[in-house]
Amino acid sequence: MALARYKSIVDDYAARIRSGKLRPGAQLPTLRKLMQEHGIALATASRVYTELEGHGLVACEMGRGTFVRDTSLPRGLGLEQQTLQTGAVDLIFNYPCLPGQDEMLREGLRSIASSGDLDALLHAAPQGGRPHERQIIARHLRNRGLRLPAEQVLIVNGAQQALAVTVQALLAPGDILVMDALTFPGMKTLAQSARLDVEALPLAEGKLNLPALAALCKRRPVRAVYVMPTMHNPMGTVMTDAERQQLAQLALKHQFLIIEDGAYAFLAEPAPKPVFTYAPEQTVYISGLSKSVASGLRIGMLAAPPALIPSLETAIRVTSGNTPSLMIALACLWIEDGLVDELELRKRKDARQRQRIARAALQDCVLTAHSVSYYVWLSLPEDFRAEQVAASLALQGIMVATADAFNAGITAPQALRLAIGSVPLDILEQALTKINAACWL
């Protein structure tokens, strides 16, 4: 009978939310009031809201209450969605591309077509790439502050696969993985699918909370820490050199692995020293070319201590068999010709210009962003609901992501993450001006 009663309450709320009788942003009764209204126990009342949250109908926020979600928007507001409405201004994904890159591709393919050993590109490459290709990638990583032999560098199908390979090769279900409470959604999802025990630490000034990490290591056997020290996604922050050294010291003291994500590190100039340089036996460094060159160029690079390379090579073989020969040949050609260096320089200038536009257009908003970043973190005024703002903007043809997509902790803040690297500058300015108005209505 108790089960039937509990189910009927869930079904009643679900029906009212889906019909629109309970509108997005509406606050539901407190647990105590729900208990009184329906004559149920605390455990049952809590279970009602937990199930509604599991269905994506409500958001339970510690210290604030339970609120109705906007069910017209996908969970995460588009980060899991691969298509956008026609004509929409996409401020969810970053795929920065500069004028002239199409011609660069045409010339690159011509150069490969006229090369002497095309037949080699039709055959499977070794796991992690051919020796000469790994040497070229190792030289490229010097731009990030890494000086490594080719034997410590592996080439994979994008930075996301590099993360997946690292998790599969070096972590096991139940291992404790530490990450920021606001973090890259791809790593958050990967950790969940690998059944890792995620410890989400509240950010400290937009960066990894080192005191909280040190305290956690005394309580629990941390296996790995995922960190974005240079151009954090979504906050755009950069850890200081002292903070990097402190993280390395913690890794050495407590013997945990550091997974260092440098996907956007190319935007920082001069490049800060990677954490890898301070803890070379405890760190796996991951980067790629999808942001610095083009999103369609799915080339990832992974640097690791020698002892971990065999396990990582095995994981590459299991997940993809081998690396894409033609794509790697094109990437290596552009690296050797200096075109990748040129693109990174131009994109730093592009990102700086976009940040200036964002700061001018969002003059009434509370922003967190690096001056050379393709992201803006927009904290909403008190009592604003991020989903309601995002829904309102979607009606105007502007797609944005809420903090919920990046939340690995208990409660997501009421904030938006704006990816400003993809749309033309004039359209970007217009869209950000509308966002500025929407945040103060």
C-alpha positions, 0 to 999 in steps of 0.5 A: 500500500505504501508503494502504491501511495508513493507511486501515485504522488510521483505520477501526480507531480509528473503529470502536472509538470508535463502538462504545464500546470507546474511551470519551469522554475516553480518551487515544490513543497518542502519535504516536511510540507509534503509529508504533512499534505500526504501523510507520508514518512520522511523517507517516502517524501524524499524518495518522491523527489529523488525519483522525479529528479531521476526522470529529469523533471525537477532539480533538488538543490541543497539549502534552496529546495526542489524546483521544476525543470524546463522539460522542453530543453534537453538535460545539460542544455545541448551538450549531449545533443548533436543537432541544433535548431536551424539558424540558431546561434550556437554558444554551446560548442566551440569549434573555432575555424579561421578564414583560409583553413579550407584552402589549407586543407586542399593544399595539404591533401595535394601534398599528401597525394604527391608524396612517394609512399601513399601505399603506407597510408592504406595499412594499419599503423602501430598503436600510438602511431609510427615512430617518425610521427611520434617524433613530430608530435613530441616536437610539437609538444615543446610548444606546451612546455614538454620535452620528451622522447618520442617513445613517451608520446602516443597518438590517438583519435582525439583528446576524448579518446586519450581520456578514455584510453587513460581511464581504461588502462590505468583505473578500475571500477571503484577507484577514487577519481577527484575532479572539480565540482564544475568540470569538462562534461566528457570526463564527467560522463566517462568517469560515470561509465567507468564506474569510478568513485568520483569525489568532486571538490568545490573550486577555489577561485575557479581552480582546483581546490588544493587544500580540499584535495590535501584533506581528502587524501588524508581520509581516502585513498585517492587513485587519480586527479583530473585537472585542467591547469591551463584554460580550465573548461568551463571557467577559463582559469590558469593555475599558478606555477606554485599551485602546479608544484603543490599539486605535484608534491601531493601526487608524489606524497600520496601516490596518485595519478594526475590526468592533465588535460591541455586541450585549450592550453595552446591559448596561453602564451607564454605556455605555463609549465605543465604539471607533468614537468613537476611530476613526470612519473605520476602524470599523463598529459593529454591534448589534441588538434581539434581546437587549435586546428579544426574540430574535424581533425580528430588527432589526440596526443598523449604523453606518459611515463615509460612504465605506463606506455605498454598499458596505454598501447593495449588500451588503444588497440582495444578501443580503436585498433590503430590510429588514422594514418591519413589524418596523422599524415596531414597533421604531421605535415602541417606541424612540420610546415609551421602551419599549426604554429601559425594557426595557434597564434592566429587563434590566440588573437581571435580569442582575445578579440572575442573576449573584448567583444564579450566584456563590452556586450555583457557589461551588466553581467558577472563574468569569469573568463580569461582574456584569451579564452574561448569561454565565458562563465556568466553567473546569474543574479540572485533568484534567477533560474538558469534553465528559464534564462536558457529557455528564453534565449532559445526562443530567440534562437540563441543556444547556451549551456547551463552549469548543470551540464558541467556539474559533478558535485551536489548542486549546480550554481545558477550560471551559463557557460558561453562558448564564443569561439564559433560564430561570426563576430558580428553575430556574436556581438548581437547574441551577447547583447541579447543575453545581457538584456535577458539576464536583467529582465 
